[in-house]
Amino acid sequence: MPRTLLAAACGLLCLPLLFGYGPTLAQDAKSKPAKASKKTPEKAPAKTAKKLPATEAQGDDLPIFVGVDKTAAIRKALQKKEDVEFSGFPLDQTIKYLANVSKTKMLIDKHAFTKEGIALDEPITMVAKDVTIERVLNRILEPSGMTWLIEDEVVKITTEIAAADNSRLFTRTYRVKRLLDVMRSRPAEEVSALPTADELQFVQLGGGNFCFLPHMYPGNGSALNNSESSPEVDSLLDTIMHCTRRPWFDRDAEGGTITLVSDLLVVRQTVAVHEEIEALLEALTSVAMKRARSTAIPVRAKTDDGSAERRAKAVLAGKGELEFVDFPLGQAISYLSELTKVEFVIDEGALSEEGIATDEPVTLVMKDVTLQSAIQLVLKPLGLTTMFRHGVVMVTTEVAAGDYPVITVYAVDDILDAGGMDGDTLIDLLMTQTSGPWFDIDQEGGEIKIPLRSALVVRQSQKIQAEILAMLTELRAGLVKRKPAPPIDPDEIRTKIYVWSDVAKRSDELATAIKTIVAPETWDDEKVILEVGEQLVIRQTHKTHLSIGRFVETLVPLTPLDVPAKPDKDRVENEKRADRLYTLAIDFLKDKNPDQARHWLQHLVKTYPNSPAAKRAKDVLGGLEEKK
């Protein structure tokens, strides 16, 4: 059915329809959904979600809620992968089927469905391979304003409005000591001033209220915490309330509550918001503690490792060739799925609301462009775009894409330091230089906060997140310079190895020549030359090693340039050697050693008389003669 806007809250007790798992469903061939997988429950143990990649926030010391996660076993069961094929299959039978294959209990909130006009036999159509049960639930429920949650040890299928009702709020406590320790280490003036406790004390205690307990914090009770940490606490709470799903009582006069007790964050909210908070705190702590291996950390559910999205982005970033001439949109999208092996899904409900048919003809002939750009060239004229959701690339309207904001935490301390700017300046820059909308400017749209100098938190559509990432990348490239290499101490003593067999008949002769010609006054018991086989091991200062290297290079057997029988290759090589001799002589001049400079200049003129360096050497020799 077309997607509808759900505007009423559900407050009555529901009459549940409960499905338990058991033997295989007894259905005839017409009613049973086709299933490509041949695996039986006994041979198909539940698959757990993959570990988060290195670019994500992770670690045992990151903030986690206090207590036992009673939903873990059910979530693990929902990670079982199946091949599914539903074609107009009734919703209640689909849920019953998924309960059986996942071995979980699933309950339909019949009262909420009736209130929103959703029929139990709502037809479900979906074809997918090797997909988790969790993603199947997400994809079949979301288009009709439905959702699921784990409550009372069962998976409850309900409406989005009912899931957000105050009756479903519950309390969870999070450890945030590490994050607050980092935040408290920065100057208090770096955190924007937010409402104080005096402004919040009018709120009554109880479910659904912002609970401020001034006796928990030492001091005069004029802020959410004492004078040392109140800005940090205010900033953290403000970020959570603005960058996670609403409602929050402090913003909307209804919804969830949040407060800090010592280093524990106590939150009363829905399941969906708790999932966002936990992932957000992990990402913030990862950036704050310099543990993040990426400058952009998506805030995802624990069961989503992001691998499907990364693979899709990598494929679409490649270049290809597309040719559609009056091709139906639906067929063009199907072709793209086959071409890229990336699953594309059309949001038919969103297209229907905008009056866009799936058989709308599209035309595009394009070569040597990225597939992502080519797809946007096809979709943009129709007011369509793509977004990554539930493991697939969803083709939807630009309006609908804005209804599914995502949260990303960006590491920005290097940009702020290099640009000499504060967090507010960066936020203003991003809001004014991206297409928006932004709540602070347009009274609707995305939110952007910087709770600590190293972390920027953004809740926005995927399109605007891409714009922000591109802008931060450009700022980083333009402002953040690579740290220069530490200066080399010319008097630092180093040990180097030189091969003598190609430049001298005997190593002792080469050693004597080096000691006599190169910095003769510096050789002592510490700065020595040792003969080891066909190598000289020399311990000298960095400055002297440079002179030794140039000296050894000049000793390679050479042929004068005026010998016509030698090919051009030898001429070029001899010119290089002549240049090195000239450089060596000039170095001696700089060291105020004119005798050595004169010696090597004369050697250069004699050995390579026709080289460009010889001409320069003659000029220098003339100058030396004048100074005598």
N, C-alpha and C positions, 0 to 999 in steps of 0.2 A: 504494500500500500504506500502511497506517497507519504513522505515524511511530514509529520504534523508537529506543531509547536505545543508543548505540554505546559499548561499554565496553572494547574491547580495542585494543591498539596494533599497528600493522602494521610488521613489521621485515624481511620478506623481499622479495627483488627481485620486481617485478611482471612478468607476461607481457603486454606491451602490445598493444592493438588500436589501430592508428594509422590515422587518416583524413586524407588530403590533399585539397586542393582541386583541382578540375579542371573538366571539362565538366559540364553540368547532369545531375543524377541521372537515370538511366534507370529510371523506376518507372511502374507502371501507375496508373490513376486511383484504384484502391482503396488502394494503399499510400502514395502520395505525399501529404504533408500539404497541405491546401488553403491557398492563398496568394493573398490579395486583391491584393497589389501586382503590377502588370504590368511593373515595371522589370526590365531585364536588367542583369547585372553591368557591362557596358560603359557603360551609361547611369546607373549608380547609384554614383558614387564614395563612398568611406567618409566618413561624417559625423563630424566631431570634436565632442567635448564642448564645450558653451558655456563661455565664460569665467565665472569665479566672479563673483557679484554683488558690489556694493559693501559689503554687510554681512558678507562673508566675509573671512577672512585672506588676503591676497594681496600680491605684490610681489617684485621680483627679489632684494631683500636679505633675504628671509625664509629660515629654515634649510632647506637642501636636502641630500640625501645627496651625498657626494663620489663622483664617478665618472659613468659613462655608464649611463643607464637602457636596458638592452637589451630591456626589455619594452614600450617606448613604441610601437613600430610595431604590435605585436600588439594592444595596448590600443586604439590608434586604429582598427584594423580592427574591433574588437568594438563600436565606437560606431556602426557602420552600422545604420540603422533599417529595419525590415521590418514587414510585416503578416503575422502567423502565425496558423495555425489547426490545432492538433493535437487529434485526437480518438482517444484510445486508441492512439496511434502508438508503436511500439517505441522504447525509449530509444536503442539503438545507431543506429537509422536516423535518429532525431531529431538526434543528435550529428553524424552524417554530413551531414545536410542543412544544419545550421548551419555546419559547416566549409566547405561549398561556397559558401553565400551570403556568408560573411564573408571567404572566401579566406584562411583560416588552417588550420594543421594542428592537429587535435585528437586526443588519445590517451586511451583508456579504460584505467584501471588495473584490469584484469580480476582480478588476484589480490586486491586490496582489496575489490572487489565480491563476489567469492566468499566471502571471509572474513566479510563482514557479511550474507551471504544476499541480496544485491541482484542480481536477474536482469538480463541485458543487454536482454531484451525487456520490461522494466518498462514498462507502458503510461503514456504521457505525454498529458495533456490540457491544452491552454492555447489561449485565443483572445485576441488583442490586436492593436491597430493602432498603427503608427508607434512601435515599441518597439525599443530597441537590442538587439543580440545579447547583450551582457553581461547585461542584465536578463532576457532570456529564459533564459539559463543559470542565473542565480540563482533564478528562480522555478520552474523545472522540477526543479532538483537539490535545493534545500534541504529540501523536505518529506520526502524519504526519507533524510535524513542524508548527502547527497552534496554535493560542492562542486567547485570548479575552481581551478586556479592555473596561472601561466605558469612553466614550468620547461624548461630546455634548448631554448628557442626554440619550444616547442609549448604548446598549451593542454591541460593534463592534467585529465581528469575522474576524480575519486577520491572517497573518503569523507572526512568531516570528521576522523575519528580518524587516518587515514593522512596527511592534510595537515598535522596537528599533530605528527607523529612527529619525534623528534630528528634523524632522517636527513635531514629537509628544512629544517633550520636553515641559514641562511647569514648572512654578516656584511655589514653596511652601515654606513657612517660618515656622521654628520650634523654640519654646522657649527652651533654653538650660541653663538658668540661674542657676538652682539648680545643674546641672551636672558640670558646669564650676566653681561654688563656691567650690565644693568638690575638683575638680582638682587643683584649685589655692591655696588650703590650704596646699598642699604638697610641699616639696623642689623642686625648679626648676630643680636641677641636676638629679632628678629621671626620667625626661622625656627626651627621646632621641632627639638629635638635628636633625631637619628636614630642608628642603629648606627654605630660608628666602625670604622676599618679593622682595629683590633686584634681586633674581634669577627668580622671577616670573613676574616681571613688563613688560617683553617684550611681554606678551600675550595681544592681543588686546581685547577691550571690545566688548560685543555683544553676541548673542545667540550662545550657544555651546562652550563658552570660559570660562576659569577659571578667574573670575573677582576679581582682587585685587584692593582695594580702599585705598591707604595709608593715605588719609586725614581723614579716619574714626577712625584712631588709633593715640593717642598722642605719642610723642617721635620722633625719627629720621626717622621713616618709614623703618627701616632696617629689620623688621619682620612683620609677619602677625598681630601682636598685639603689645602692648607696652612691655617693658622689664619685667613687672611683669607677664604677662599672655601669651606671645607669644609661649613658649614651649607647654603650655597646648592646645592652639588653634591649633598649628601645629599638635600635637599628635591626637587630635580629628578628624581634617580634614583628616589626613593621614589614620586613622583607617577606616573612612567611605569610602574613595576612594579605599582602598585595600580589604575591607571585604564585600563590596556590589557588585552588578553586574556592569560590564563594558559595554560601554566605559565611561571614564572620560577624559575630555580634557587634564588635567594636566598629565595623564599617557599615553593616546593614541592619542593625538593631534586631538581628535574629541570626541563628546559626551557631557556629563553633566558638569555643573559648580557648584561650592560651595564656599561660603564665609561667614564670620561672620560679622554682623553689631551689635555692642554692644553685647547684650546677645541673639541675634536672629540669627539663622542659615538660610541663604537664599540658597536654592538649586533649580537648574533647571535640571530636569531629567524626565525619563519616569514614567508611573504609577507604574510599577513593582518595580523600584528602590526606588521610594518614599515610597512604602509599607515597603520595607526592612529597610529604614532609620528610619522611625517612630518606628518600632518595636525594632530596635537596640538601639535607644536613650532611649526608655522606659526601656529596659533591663539594659543598662549601669547605668542609674540613680537609678534603683532599687538596684543594687549592691553597687553603690557608697554611697547611703544613708542608707545602712545596712537594707534594707527592704525586700530583696529577702529571701524567705524561702527555697530556694534550692541553692546548689552550682553550678548548671548547668541550665541555662535558655535558652531554644531554642528560636530563633527569628522566630516567626510565624506571619502569617497574622492575623488580628483581628478576622476574621471569623472562624479561626481554634483554637479551645480550646485545642487541643491535646488529647482529651479523647479517640479517636479511637486508636491512637498510643500507649497510656499508657495501654489500655486494651489488645491490641495485644501483647505488650511486656510482660505483666503479664502472659498471657496464655502461651506464648512460653517459658517462664522461668520455667514452670512446667515440671515435669518429665513424660515420657510416654513410650510407646512401639510402634515401627514401624517395619513393615516387608514388604518389596517390593522385589520381585524376578522377574527380567526382566519385570518390570512394565512400561508402557509408561509414560513418564514424565508428560504429560498433565493430565492423569488420576490420577497420584500420587498427583499432586497439587490439583486437585479437591477433592480427598479423604481427604487431609489435611484440606481443607476448611470445609468439613462436620464434620471432627473429632473435630476441635478446635472452630468451629463457628466464625472463623476469616476469612475475605474475602481475598483470594489470587488471584492475577491477573498475567498472564504471559505476559511479554513484547514481543509479537511475532515479532515486527519489529526489535528489538535489537537482538533477537535470530537468525532471518533470516539473518541479516548482518554478523553474525559469522558462518553461516552455520549449526546452531543447530536446529534440528527438534523437534517439540513438542511431537512426538511419540518416541523420543530417549529412549531406555530401561534403567531403573535404577534399582539397586539392593541394598538393605540395610536391615539387620536384626539387630535390636538394642533394648536393654532393659535398663531401669533405667538410662536414660540420658535425659537432657532437650530437649524439642522439637526443640528449636533453634539450638542446636548442631547437632541433628539428621538431620535436614533439610540442614544444611551446609555440612554435610557428603555426602548427596545425590547430592547437587548442585556443590560443589567445583570441583570434577573431570571433570565436563563439562565446567568449566570456568564461572559458574553462581553464583549469590549471591542474597540476598534479600535486599530490602530497603522499608521504609515506605513512601508512597507518596499518596496524595489525599485520605487519609482515608483508604487505603488498603495496604496489604503486596504485593509488586511487585516483581516478579521473573524476573530478568534481567541479563545481562552479567556484569562481573566486570568492563569492559571498559565503558559500558553505565552508570553504577552506579556512576562513577566518573564525569559524565557530569551533575549531579544534586547535587552540593554542598549545604550544609545547614550551617546556621550561629548559633553558640552557644556562649553565654557569660558565662564564668566560674568565680566564686569568688575564688581568690587565695591568698588574703592577709595573711591568717593564715599560708599557706604553705611557703610563702616568709619570713614571720617573724620567723617561727620556724626553717627554713633551713638556715637563715642568707644569703639569696641570693637576687639578684636583678632580675628585669623582664627579662632582656636579657639572663641571665643564665638559667632561666626557659624555655624561648622560645627555646634556643639552645638544651636543654635537650629533650624537646618534639619533636623537628624536627628530631633529630638524633636517637631517640629511638622509633619512630613510622615508619610505612612502607611508608608513603608519597604517592605521590610526593608532594614537597613543592616548591613554586615559588622561594624562596630565595636560594634554593639548586639546584633545577632541572630546573629552568627557566620555569616551568609549575606546575600546581597543586594548592594546598591550600595556604591560607594566614593566618598569625597569628600575632596579635598585642596586646600590653598591654598599652592602653591609660592612665590608672591610676593604681596605685599599687594594688588596690583591684580587678581589672577586667581584664580578659584575653579574647580577642575576636578571635574566630577561624572560618574561612570559609573553610570547607573541606567536603569530602564525609562522609556519615553516618558511614561507616566502620572505617575511621580514627578518627571520633569523638568518637566512642566507645572505641578505643584504648587510646585516650587522657583522657577520663573520667576514664578508668580503672587505668591509670598511676597516675592521680591526686588523685584518691582514695587511692592508695597504698602509695603515698607520704604523704598524710594527715594522714594515719594510722601510718606511721613510724616516722614522724617528729612532728606532732601536738599532744602534750600531754594534757591530761585533766588538767585543773587548779587545783593545790592542794587545799585542804580545808584549810581555814584560821586557823592558830594555835589557840589552846584553851588556854585561860588565866587561869592558875590553881587557881588564887585568885579571879576570877569572882564569884560573889554571885548569886546563882540560887535557885529556889524553886522546890522541888521534893516531891512526895507522896510515902509512904511506907505502906504496909499492915502488921499489927502486929498480927492479930488474930491467925495465924498459928504458930507463934513463941514465943508467950508469953500469959500468962493468963490475964494479965492486961497491958493496954497501958502505964500507968504511970511507971510500972516497966521497960518496954522496953526503955522508954524515959530516965529514970535515968541511965540505963545501957549504953546507947549510949553516954550520956553526960559525964559519968564517965570514959569510956574506950577509946572513939574515940575523939582525939584532945581535951581533957578537957579544955585546956587553951584558946581555941578559942571562946567558947560560951559567948555571951554578949546580949545586947538589940537588936542588928540587926540580929544576928545568933541565931535562936530560934527553938523550937519544939512545935508544936500545936497538940493536940489530937482531931481528928474529926472522930467520930464513930469508925470504925475498921481500921482507917488509921492514920498515923502520917504525918503531913505536916511539912517538915523540910526546913528551909532556911539556907544554908551554902555555903561555897566556893566549887568550882568544885572539888578541891583536896580532901576536907573532905568528900564530897558525895561519892567519890570512896571508901574511907575507910568504910563509913557507910554501903554501899552496900555489901561489903565483910563481914562485921561484922554480918549483918542481915542474910546473907546466912548461916553462920556457926551456927546460932541458930535454924535451922530447926531440929526437933527431929530426932535423928540418932540412928542407931543400930551398935554396934561394929562389925568389920569384922570377929572376931573369933567365932561368933555364927553360927554353921554349918547349922541350920535349914533354914536360909534365902537363897533365890534363887540367882543366879548369877547377876540378874538385880540389886538387892540391893547392891551386892558387888561393881559393877561398879559405882553406884551412890555414895556409901560411899567413894570410892577412889577419886571421883571428889570433894566431900566435904572435904576430907582430904587435897587434893591439894589446895583447897581454903584457908583452915586454914593455911597451910604452906606459901602461898603467902601473907596472911595478916600479919603473923609474920615477914616475910622478909621485908615487907613495913615498919613495925615499926623499924626494924633495920636500914633501909635506912634513916628513919627520926631521927635516933640517939635516939631511945627510947628502950633500951635493956630490961627494965623491962617488958613492954608490950609484946615484942617479946618472952621473956622467958615464960611468962604466957601462950601464945597461943601455943607455941611449946610443953609445958608440957601437955596442954589440948589435943593436937593432939595425942601425944604418948599414953596418957591414954585412949582416946576414940577409936582410930583406931590403935592399936598396930601392927597389921599385914599388914598395908598398906605400899606401897612403900614410901609415904610421911613421914611416921613415922620414917623410917630408916634415911632419910635425916634430919629430925627434931632432932634425937638423935645426929647426927654428929654436927649440929649447936649448940645444947645445950652444947656438950662437949667443943666446942671452946669458948663459953661464960664463962664456968666455969674456963677455963684456964686464961682468961683475968682478972678474979677477983683478 
